Structures are given as C-alpha cells and as structure tokens.
C-alpha cells in the first residue's frame, strides 16, 4: 500500500514543478550517457520478460495464452479489479460528500480516520481478516463454546473483494475530497435557482465535476488490484499474480513469463481506458476572483444514521485489523514467543531498504538533472524509459530478474544486490520526481553565477545546488525506503535463501496459519506505513 501512497506523492511533486519550465541547455555527453545507462537498466526486466516468453517460439506462447487456464485467470483478475474499483467509488463518493459538504457530527475526526486504512498493506489486511474470520481465527475460537463449529469461508473471491475494497477506497476518497473542496458553488446555486431539486443538482452539476478525480482514483485502485499478490494469495483467490508465482514454483518459466506479459497488457489497457474515459472535458470557473465558501448541507434526520455508517466503516477497515493484530500479539506474548526475531526482521528490512534508497537517489540524480536542465527528446525518452519498472507489477519485475539471473548472472542470483536492484527498478521514479521538482525550483542563474565567480562544478553543487535540493532528495529517499520495506513479491522471489523481512514473515506465517508469529511484524509494518501519510500531512500543513 505504501507504493500507492507514494503515487500520490509523485503526482503532487510533478504538479509542484509544473509551474517552472525546464531550462534548455546543451546536454553534456557524459550526463546523457550516464542517464541513458540508468534508463536502460530499469527497462531490462520488461525487455527480458518478452525475450523469455518467446524462448519456446511464438507458437508455444500463443498456445499458453489461449489455454483455458490463462482465460480463466483473465476473467478472474478482470472481475476482481472491476468489482473492487466499483465498490471503492461507491464508498468514497458519499464519504467525501458527507465529510466535506454536510453537518456530519465529528466530521473533522472522521476526515482523518477514514483515510487511515490506506496505511495498512493489503497483505496485512488479509492477515487480519483471515486471523479473525478464518477456520482457526479469533472469532471461531470465541464462538466454539456456543456450538458454532464453522464460520462462512473468508477465502475466495468474496474475501479478496472485501479486503482489497476496504484498504484501497482512500485512493478514491482523497482526490474526490480534494476536488469537492475546490469546487465553486456558483454552478450549484445557479441550478437551484432554476428550480432543480438537491438530488438533481448533485447528479447533474456536482457529480460531473467530480468525475476526473473519481476516475483517477479508480485507476489507482484498478492498477493496485491487478498488481496485488499478498492479499489474493492469503485469501486463496487465483489471479494473474498468484498464477505467475505458482508456475514459477513448478518450474514452468515460459508459462510464467507468458502470464506476466498478459498482466502487463491488461494494465496498459486499463491506462488506455482511463485516458478515453477522462476525455477533454474541463471543469473550472469561467469568471475571475476567489471562489466563495460552500454552504453546509444540513442532514436533518439522516445526520446520526450517516454518522453511524461512517463509524462502522472505520471500525471494519481500521479498528478490526488493529484489534486482531493486538489480540494475536497478546497471545504471542502470553505463550512466551520472543520478539527478538521481529527486531532481526526489522533490521534486515531496514538494511536492504536503506541500500535501495541510497542507490535510488544516486541513480535518479542524472535522470532528474537531464530532465530539469536539458529538456528535449533525449530527456523525455530517458525519463519515460526510467518509469518502465514502475509501471509493472512487482512480481513481473521479479520474474524477469529471476530468469535473467539464472541464465546470465548466477553469481548475483538470490543475493541482496539483485534484491536491491529490483527495488531500485520498481521505485526509482519516486526519487526522480522528488529531485526533478526540487531542481526546477533552483534558478540556473545561481549555478551560472557561482561558476562565473570561479567555483568548480563540484563546489557549485556542494555550496549552491545541494542545499536547495536537499529537501526533495530526502523526500525521494524516504519514499523509496518505505515502499521497498513493504514490497512482498519481489522480496519473496529474489531474497537470498533464509533471508526474511517483515513483509515475507507476515505472508509466510499467515499462509501456515501461525497467526501469533505474524502479529508483531504486521504491527511494525503498519507503524512504518504511517510515515508516508505523515509526510503528506506535514507538507500540506507547511504549505
């Protein structure tokens, strides 16, 4: 989930930097070569995945793609993505309206807590629901003395749909809420003056203005659902990500690569559909001046029922996971399970994530500098190529690196170096966006003045550029660090033998129904996942 929190951060930083046009200067050859090598390195997994899928020839690839199993996975994955996206939009739209436009009791607190489920990774949420409602879960143990021998199954489509919907709806809620706050009420007032009812005003005037924000949020939900591995695996619902992992475990490399290609094409199709749906409509005020404040809508008899519905959602999406993790953590402490293993897992997660953050910033610097200072076809090509890994699911990037490592680089296969490389490929654009936004805010004239006074390029960077871009560099490093810490499929496939992290421990312990072993690392991940949200809130307050 941290990755999608970072998506919002990357988009925000791009908007920040959009006000200043890049300063066009001749591109130094050395800078272009280094940035090009970084871009080619990040594109390596996607290119090699295509090569691997064609290992046995195009006919074998087409046979795999046309098999009943591939079509079944396509149907399941598409159905789950559509159901989760529809559900999150249905939850987020009324929630945004209630917390922004109405006299809902406690709406300031509800504005905060309704967004917090976003900090819970989907596989931690899956663990919480399995540990609560599964055959050996907490609720089953509480009801056993009453003669209840078995609860309805949490596994399958229903469980995956519920978990992913509960922990991704803030992706639609946050942009929709921001859009509602920014709407000018003059259009709604004009519609009401013409005799339209409040419902017709909302459906005919307000809702069309919210469509771009809701569609953008729905796109993030759809892409997240397509790429999710942890939740669907824990809840035993077969999608492309689980099918890829299963084929790889059964040594069907070509089949896994073929399914990976289908998943990539499916994600590209979702992006294309979003672009077509968005259209060219513009929703803005046609007059100048500052917008007037919006009139608060009284809920009257619906005030407390709406409050209860909002609280119920928070209890299910936030209270239940935290309570379940707390319950199993207390059980673990009661039976004497040591927490030292969690500290060791946390240290390993910190170690590889810190390496990814440091290397990511170093690799992002030439690409960001080329894009911000030497805009042109080369800069655009390098920047887009550097985003290749970010557009792919983690399991697809890991799959390509497994194939490449086994065949061409066995000396780095299942080493920390390859794992860190995968993190850099996946999350490099976060660092690039942060650095580029900061560089665009540094006038090139400052560098030119320092050089004209006799400073060397290194002295100019150390005395002038670095102090000004340091906040962006720290933000980019923090985002890479935190999203790498929670990455699950790439860590599962590429980590050295015996090397576990907080994420893999939650997944493996829950898969074996050892809920007490998963409690402490799950709680640690939730606490660490709260940091990106805190960064976003702090930045908004500073502004």
ZISUL-V657759 format. One record per run of one state. SS is the DSSP state (h for helix, s for strand, l for the rest). FROM is the first residue (numbers start at 1). TO is the last residue. Records with the same first field share a line. If there is no record, write none. Layout:
SS = FROM-TO + FROM-TO
This chain:
l = 1-1 + 18-28 + 54-57 + 66-67 + 103-106 + 114-115 + 120-121 + 134-137 + 147-156 + 169-169 + 183-185 + 194-197 + 228-229 + 235-239 + 250-252 + 279-296 + 298-299 + 335-339 + 374-376 + 387-388 + 392-393 + 409-415 + 441-443 + 453-456 + 487-488 + 495-501 + 512-514 + 543-543
h = 2-17 + 29-53 + 58-65 + 68-101 + 107-113 + 116-119 + 122-133 + 138-146 + 157-168 + 170-182 + 186-193 + 198-227 + 230-234 + 240-249 + 253-278 + 300-334 + 340-373 + 377-386 + 389-391 + 394-408 + 416-440 + 444-452 + 457-486 + 489-494 + 502-511 + 515-542
s = 102-102 + 297-297
